[in-house]
């Protein structure tokens, strides 16, 4: 297995790619402010990219998001508004704020800039791939999967694109399988970065064009994947980044003898929680 590392950057996740596009384009347009909802990583990335360009950045996040992510959002100069409830509540609040203030709303996965940013990962992968190889991509809102997937299906159509989501937050995978939007009533996963209940129809349409498969993995497999990345690659990662490894652990025969690449998408993790997971 090969890994595509997306954590060795100021925001410790792939989200910086898309937010650099967003912030640079907004600055060129003379914008002064921007709003987003975030599970944590997007808000950090927008705070870092936007503040450097003089943008007033407001991030809406759930109050129970990992403290390390909330602290880093503040440290990058963003205004942070916390809401009770899950990510969908934060998304609704961000929509309201953007409308009230008359400023740009960045909506992860629906905003094409977020997908274009993720697509650059695919461009960097293509030269290392051959027909029959597999790329495993964590599936949350869908920006990374659709962005990378579009590039691979265009430039390396013989590569299999497999999306991976936790069983405790399966909405977009269930939607992909049903070929229609499927929502869920609740979420229960440590992989907070990919936890959503309401897939976006336009994102599902794109995902149906580029994903060869979408699989669900158990929480214990995610933890085992985190432990393996620490022990064999020296990487401390957040749960979402271990989804690809978890997929291989759960179905080793499927991937045996094949070149498999998994994208390590983020490393913003509460160290106390992390230590408990990997030590257990």
C-alpha positions in Angstrom: 0.0 0.0 0.0 1.1 3.5 -0.8 0.0 6.7 1.0 -0.7 10.1 -0.4 0.2 12.4 2.5 -2.0 15.6 2.9 -1.1 16.6 6.4 2.4 18.2 6.0 1.1 21.7 5.5 0.0 24.6 7.8 -3.6 23.4 8.2 -2.7 19.7 8.5 -5.3 18.6 5.9 -6.1 18.5 2.2 -8.7 21.3 2.8 -6.0 23.9 2.3 -6.0 23.2 -1.4 -9.5 24.3 -2.0 -9.4 27.2 0.4 -6.4 28.7 -1.3 -8.5 28.8 -4.5 -11.5 30.3 -2.6 -9.5 33.0 -0.8 -7.4 34.0 -3.8 -10.4 34.4 -6.0 -12.4 36.3 -3.4 -9.4 38.7 -2.9 -9.1 39.2 -6.6 -12.8 40.1 -6.7 -12.4 42.7 -3.9 -14.5 40.7 -1.4 -14.0 41.5 2.3 -15.7 38.7 4.1 -16.6 35.0 3.8 -18.6 32.5 5.9 -18.5 28.7 6.1 -19.7 25.8 8.2 -17.0 23.3 9.2 -16.4 20.1 11.1 -13.0 21.6 11.8 -10.6 21.3 9.0 -12.3 23.4 6.4 -12.6 26.2 8.9 -8.9 26.1 9.7 -8.0 26.2 6.0 -10.3 29.1 5.3 -9.1 31.0 8.3 -5.5 30.5 7.2 -6.0 31.3 3.6 -8.5 34.1 4.1 -6.8 36.0 6.9 -3.6 36.1 4.9 -5.5 37.9 2.2 -7.3 40.4 4.5 -10.7 38.6 4.5 -12.9 38.6 7.5 -13.6 34.9 8.0 -16.5 33.5 10.1 -16.6 29.8 10.8 -19.7 28.1 12.2 -18.9 24.8 14.0 -20.7 22.5 16.4 -19.8 23.1 20.1 -18.7 19.5 20.6 -16.2 19.5 17.7 -12.7 18.4 18.8 -11.2 21.2 20.8 -8.0 21.1 18.9 -9.8 21.9 15.7 -11.7 24.8 17.3 -8.6 26.2 18.9 -6.7 26.1 15.6 -9.6 27.8 13.8 -9.2 30.7 16.3 -5.5 30.7 16.0 -5.7 31.3 12.2 -7.6 34.5 12.8 -11.2 33.4 12.0 -14.2 34.4 14.0 -15.8 31.2 15.4 -19.4 30.8 16.2 -20.4 27.6 18.0 -23.8 25.9 17.8 -25.5 23.1 19.6 -26.2 20.0 17.5 -24.4 18.4 14.7 -22.8 19.6 11.5 -26.2 20.1 9.7 -27.2 22.7 12.3 -23.9 24.5 11.7 -24.5 24.4 8.0 -28.0 26.0 8.4 -26.5 28.7 10.6 -23.8 29.5 8.1 -26.4 29.9 5.3 -28.3 32.3 7.5 -25.3 34.4 8.4 -24.1 34.6 4.8 -27.5 35.7 3.7 -27.9 38.3 6.4 -24.4 39.8 5.8 -24.6 39.5 2.0 -21.2 37.7 1.8 -19.9 34.6 0.1 -20.9 31.3 1.6 -18.3 28.5 1.1 -20.2 25.2 1.2 -17.9 22.3 1.2 -18.4 19.9 -1.7 -21.2 22.0 -3.3 -18.7 24.8 -3.9 -16.7 23.8 -7.0 -13.6 25.5 -5.7 -13.4 22.9 -2.9 -13.6 20.1 -5.5 -11.1 21.7 -7.8 -8.7 22.0 -4.9 -9.0 18.3 -4.1 -8.6 17.5 -7.8 -5.0 18.6 -7.6 -4.3 15.6 -5.5 -5.5 13.4 -8.4 -3.1 15.3 -10.7 -0.2 14.5 -8.4 -1.2 10.8 -8.2 -1.7 10.1 -11.9 1.9 9.5 -12.8 2.3 6.9 -10.1 -0.7 4.8 -11.1 -1.4 2.1 -13.6 -4.5 0.3 -14.8 -5.8 -2.0 -12.1 -4.5 0.1 -9.3 -6.9 1.2 -6.5 -7.3 4.6 -4.9 -9.1 4.7 -1.6 -10.7 8.0 -0.7 -12.4 9.0 2.6 -16.0 10.0 1.8 -17.7 12.8 3.8 -19.3 15.7 1.9 -17.8 14.4 -1.3 -15.4 17.2 -2.4 -12.3 15.0 -2.2 -13.9 12.0 -3.8 -15.5 13.9 -6.7 -12.4 16.0 -7.3 -9.8 13.2 -7.3 -12.3 10.9 -9.0 -12.9 13.2 -11.9 -9.2 13.5 -12.6 -8.6 9.8 -12.4 -11.5 8.9 -14.6 -10.3 11.4 -17.1 -6.6 10.7 -17.1 -6.3 7.2 -15.7 -9.7 5.5 -16.4 -8.2 2.0 -15.6 -7.7 2.9 -12.0 -10.5 1.9 -9.5 -11.9 4.6 -7.3 -13.2 3.3 -4.0 -14.8 5.6 -1.5 -14.8 4.7 2.2 -17.2 5.9 4.9 -17.9 4.9 8.5 -20.9 2.7 9.2 -21.9 5.2 11.8 -22.2 8.0 9.2 -23.3 6.3 6.0 -25.5 8.8 4.3 -23.6 9.5 1.1 -22.6 5.8 0.6 -26.2 4.8 1.0 -27.1 7.5 -1.5 -24.5 6.3 -4.0 -25.8 2.7 -3.7 -29.5 3.8 -4.1 -28.6 6.4 -6.8 -30.7 8.9 -5.0 -30.3 11.1 -1.9 -30.7 9.1 1.3 -30.6 11.0 4.6 -30.1 9.6 8.1 -31.5 10.6 11.5 -28.3 10.4 13.4 -24.5 9.8 13.3 -22.3 7.8 15.6 -18.6 7.8 14.6 -15.3 9.0 15.9 -14.5 10.1 12.3 -16.0 13.6 12.8 -14.4 14.9 9.7 -16.7 12.8 7.4 -19.9 12.8 9.5 -22.9 14.2 7.7 -26.6 13.3 7.4 -27.8 15.2 4.4 -26.0 14.5 1.1 -26.1 17.2 -1.5 -27.9 16.1 -4.7 -25.5 17.8 -7.1 -22.5 16.2 -5.3 -24.2 12.7 -5.5 -24.7 13.2 -9.3 -20.9 13.8 -9.6 -20.0 10.9 -7.4 -22.1 8.5 -9.4 -20.0 9.5 -12.4 -16.6 8.8 -10.8 -16.8 6.3 -8.0 -16.5 2.6 -8.8 -17.5 1.6 -5.3 -18.4 2.9 -1.9 -17.9 0.9 1.2 -18.6 1.2 4.9 -16.2 0.3 7.7 -16.5 -0.4 11.4 -15.2 1.9 14.1 -12.8 -0.8 15.4 -11.3 -1.0 11.9 -10.8 2.7 11.8 -8.9 2.6 15.1 -6.8 -0.3 13.9 -6.0 1.7 10.8 -4.9 4.6 12.9 -2.7 2.3 15.0 -1.1 0.8 11.9 -0.4 4.2 10.4 1.4 5.2 13.6 3.3 1.9 13.9 4.3 1.4 10.3 4.5 5.0 8.9 5.1 7.1 12.0 1.9 9.1 11.3 -0.5 10.5 13.9 -3.8 10.9 12.0 -7.4 11.8 12.7 -9.9 8.9 12.2 -11.1 10.1 8.8 -7.6 9.6 7.4 -7.5 6.0 8.4 -10.7 5.0 6.5 -8.7 3.6 3.5 -6.6 1.4 5.7 -9.7 0.2 7.5 -11.2 -0.8 4.2 -8.2 -3.0 3.4 -8.2 -4.5 6.9 -11.9 -5.5 6.4 -11.5 -7.0 3.0 -7.9 -8.0 2.4 -8.7 -10.5 -0.3 -10.2 -7.8 -2.5 -7.0 -5.8 -2.5 -4.4 -8.6 -2.4 -1.7 -8.3 -5.1 -2.8 -4.9 -6.2 -1.2 -1.5 -5.9 -3.4 0.4 -3.4 -3.1 4.1 -2.7 -4.9 5.7 0.2 -5.1 9.4 0.8 -4.1 10.5 4.3 -6.4 13.5 4.4 -6.0 15.0 7.9 -4.1 14.9 11.2 -6.0 17.4 13.4 -6.9 15.1 16.3 -7.3 15.5 20.0 -4.2 13.8 21.4 -6.0 12.6 24.6 -8.6 10.8 22.6 -6.0 9.6 20.1 -3.9 8.1 22.8 -6.9 6.3 24.2 -7.8 4.9 20.7 -4.3 3.6 19.7 -3.5 2.3 23.2 -6.7 0.3 23.4 
